[in-house]
Amino acid sequence: MSLNDIYKELQQKPEYMDLERGATSDEIKNIEQILGVKLPDQYVNFLQIFGFMMADGLCINGVCPPELNAYVSIIEFTKDRRSEVFYENGIQPCGDNAVVIHDNGESYVLLFCEGHPQAGKIVWRHLAERYQDSESFDNFNEFLTFWIN
């Protein structure tokens, strides 16, 4: 399935919403600068087209407009998951070379960035498993395909 086909499928999901514009290069650089990462190309492409995406009960974090009060902000969710409060009692830390592209409190999805041994890969961590890796994907597009199904 091509990337355009994946995007068309996602846009047909119930309760679809995006930024209604792509993220600018300055917005992407801001994310990378604040979080101290170099984002994988597939995710950057997604940001350039959609900014963020919500549909069918799942949100892919990205650029957050002020009216959503950080609800879809990759910056805020990543900062939260990097904080020590989440790592008490042996819960696996997010790490500095990863960003949180989805977080609903019960689970979160990490995208590993350049410099990480798993750069470009994605893991889904669930509270029921003490936020250990439960599903994994080789790249961002594979994760999007999983969401379609």
C-alpha positions as CSV (number, residue, x, y, z in Angstrom):
1,M,0.0,0.0,0.0
2,S,1.4,3.4,-1.0
3,L,1.8,6.2,1.5
4,N,-0.9,8.2,-0.2
5,D,-3.3,5.2,0.0
6,I,-2.5,4.9,3.7
7,Y,-3.2,8.6,4.2
8,K,-6.5,8.4,2.3
9,E,-7.6,5.4,4.4
10,L,-6.8,7.3,7.6
11,Q,-8.8,10.3,6.5
12,Q,-11.9,8.1,6.2
13,K,-11.8,7.1,9.8
14,P,-14.6,8.2,12.2
15,E,-14.0,11.6,13.9
16,Y,-11.1,12.5,11.6
17,M,-9.2,15.7,12.4
18,D,-5.9,17.2,11.4
19,L,-4.2,20.6,11.6
20,E,-5.8,21.6,8.2
21,R,-2.3,22.4,7.0
22,G,1.1,20.9,7.0
23,A,3.7,21.7,9.6
24,T,6.2,24.4,8.5
25,S,9.9,23.7,8.5
26,D,10.2,26.1,11.4
27,E,7.7,24.2,13.4
28,I,9.5,20.9,12.7
29,K,12.9,22.5,13.6
30,N,11.3,23.8,16.8
31,I,10.1,20.3,17.8
32,E,13.6,18.9,17.1
33,Q,15.4,21.7,18.9
34,I,13.2,21.6,22.1
35,L,13.3,17.8,22.3
36,G,16.9,17.5,21.2
37,V,16.2,15.0,18.4
38,K,16.4,14.5,14.7
39,L,13.0,13.1,13.7
40,P,12.8,10.2,11.2
41,D,12.0,11.2,7.6
42,Q,8.7,9.3,7.4
43,Y,7.4,11.1,10.5
44,V,8.6,14.5,9.1
45,N,6.7,13.7,5.9
46,F,3.6,13.1,7.9
47,L,4.0,16.4,9.8
48,Q,4.5,18.3,6.5
49,I,1.2,16.9,5.2
50,F,-1.0,16.8,8.3
51,G,0.6,18.5,11.3
52,F,-1.1,16.0,13.6
53,M,-3.9,13.5,13.1
54,M,-6.8,12.3,15.3
55,A,-9.3,9.6,14.2
56,D,-11.2,6.6,15.4
57,G,-10.0,7.0,19.0
58,L,-6.3,7.4,18.2
59,C,-4.2,10.6,18.0
60,I,-0.8,11.0,16.3
61,N,0.8,13.9,18.1
62,G,2.5,16.7,16.2
63,V,2.1,20.4,15.9
64,C,-0.5,21.6,18.3
65,P,-2.7,24.7,17.6
66,P,-3.4,26.9,20.6
67,E,-7.1,26.0,20.7
68,L,-6.3,22.3,21.5
69,N,-4.3,23.3,24.6
70,A,-1.4,20.9,24.1
71,Y,-3.8,18.0,23.6
72,V,-1.9,16.8,20.5
73,S,1.6,18.3,21.2
74,I,4.5,16.0,20.6
75,I,6.6,18.3,22.7
76,E,4.4,18.2,25.8
77,F,3.7,14.5,25.7
78,T,7.4,13.7,25.2
79,K,8.4,16.0,28.0
80,D,5.9,14.3,30.3
81,R,7.1,10.8,29.5
82,R,10.7,11.8,29.9
83,S,10.0,13.0,33.5
84,E,11.0,10.8,36.4
85,V,7.4,10.4,37.7
86,F,6.7,7.7,35.1
87,Y,9.7,5.6,36.0
88,E,9.0,4.8,39.7
89,N,8.9,1.1,40.5
90,G,10.9,0.0,37.6
91,I,8.8,1.3,34.7
92,Q,10.9,1.5,31.5
93,P,12.0,5.1,30.7
94,C,11.2,6.8,27.4
95,G,14.8,8.0,26.9
96,D,16.2,11.1,25.2
97,N,16.4,9.9,21.7
98,A,12.7,9.0,21.4
99,V,9.5,11.1,21.0
100,V,5.9,10.3,22.1
101,I,3.6,10.2,19.1
102,H,0.6,8.9,21.0
103,D,-0.4,8.9,24.6
104,N,-3.7,8.2,26.2
105,G,-2.6,7.5,29.8
106,E,-3.2,3.8,29.4
107,S,-0.6,3.4,26.7
108,Y,1.9,5.5,24.7
109,V,3.7,5.1,21.4
110,L,7.4,5.9,21.1
111,L,9.2,6.8,17.9
112,F,13.0,6.3,18.1
113,C,15.0,9.1,16.5
114,E,18.4,9.4,14.9
115,G,21.2,8.3,17.3
116,H,19.1,5.6,19.0
117,P,20.0,2.0,18.2
118,Q,16.4,1.5,17.0
119,A,16.2,4.7,15.0
120,G,13.0,4.9,12.9
121,K,11.3,2.1,14.8
122,I,8.2,2.4,16.9
123,V,7.1,0.7,20.1
124,W,3.7,0.7,21.8
125,R,3.8,0.5,25.6
126,H,0.8,-0.3,27.7
127,L,0.2,0.3,31.4
128,A,-1.0,-3.2,31.9
129,E,2.5,-4.4,31.0
130,R,4.1,-1.7,33.2
131,Y,4.9,0.3,30.0
132,Q,7.1,-2.4,28.6
133,D,7.2,-2.8,24.8
134,S,4.0,-4.7,23.7
135,E,3.8,-4.0,19.9
136,S,6.6,-2.9,17.7
137,F,6.8,-1.6,14.2
138,D,9.8,-1.3,11.9
139,N,8.9,2.2,10.8
140,F,6.3,5.0,11.0
141,N,4.5,3.8,7.8
142,E,4.1,0.3,9.2
143,F,2.5,1.8,12.3
144,L,0.1,3.8,10.2
145,T,-0.9,0.6,8.3
146,F,-1.5,-1.2,11.6
147,W,-3.8,1.7,12.6
148,I,-5.8,1.3,9.4
149,N,-6.6,-2.3,10.2
